[in-house]
Amino acid sequence: TEVVEVRRALEVEAARLAARRRTAEDLAALDAALADREAAWASGRVAEFAAADAALHTVIVAAAHNTMLADLYTSMSTAIRHSLAEALGPDLTPDRHVDHTRLVDAIRAGDAARAAREASAFLESPHGA
């Protein structure tokens, strides 16, 4: 969909920049957002998970330290959550879970190329999480 195409453009670049520019505070926020995302998945509630997933990506975008990128991403937040909830369907099933640990690890390691690959990979999945 158009939303996933735009997410891919923004989130892949955000991951690349976050790996280069993240601070200790950004890493702490990423860890907290990743834990919240996993807890939301465990809850089984699609809307809660979609919001937590979007929040994690918002933290990644913030870690890129690019105001224009952050403004563009924020302007899409409702569309992103809706698109994700639609892709997931009514139930959170194991086959729909996309682990974001490797993405956060790549950002933590400062590996911009790996962070971009990880961001791109999950956006290629049928569920776009």
Secondary structure as UniProt FT lines:
FT   HELIX           2..21
FT   HELIX           24..43
FT   HELIX           46..63
FT   TURN            64..65
FT   HELIX           67..75
FT   HELIX           77..88
FT   HELIX           94..96
FT   HELIX           101..109
FT   HELIX           112..124
FT   TURN            126..127
//
